[in-house]
């Protein structure tokens, strides 16, 4: 499995965890007691956006450290004479991002944005049929989260199947 | 609509004749990841013109010796046959 695939899987797992945490909090006791309190929902969503960004940064740092350590150990075990400079170079070589990665990212983000767009339309339709502003906020946030998860899956799919 | 073009490559053969050049070495010379070279070699990714030239340059051959084009007949023509 390549570095880019691993990175995508890690961010995908982070996205799923944040979404699950939001669902447990928002649709649990705390959220159900505040169904008409728009301010509560705005604060909750803002907090979860912040938590998501911070969690992703921390998880990515830990992932890169673990990846570098595992690569270094792997190389030391296969060749004891290898020096640190050579190990550093090979880690840098593995983490290179090239044109294929950019193309996959672009194609996947297009599909991710489509999911967000569908969520926006679904939110508007829900409001048109009498749903509250709280429902609209939730639909928008959930479609954004689902969009980024879909984007991750599409990226992995492109890495596996190839992109033309 | 024009015929679909399928781009094939001889990278595996060229690597063999280049003293069994590794995919990693080719990737470093072309300035891309090994993953991309694997995808190009397997026909799963059609490289940009720039990368195609860089791969050809790594082998010291012309671009047409690395990549070739095969015309794919249209669905309509296949049905007629």
Interface residues (C-beta under 8 A of the other chain):
Chain A: X2 X3 X4 X5 X93 X94 X96 X97 X98 X99 X100 X101 X159 X161 X162 X163 X164
Chain B: X24 X27 X28 X31 X32 X33 X34 X35 X36 X39 X42 X43 X44 X45 X46 X47 X48 X51
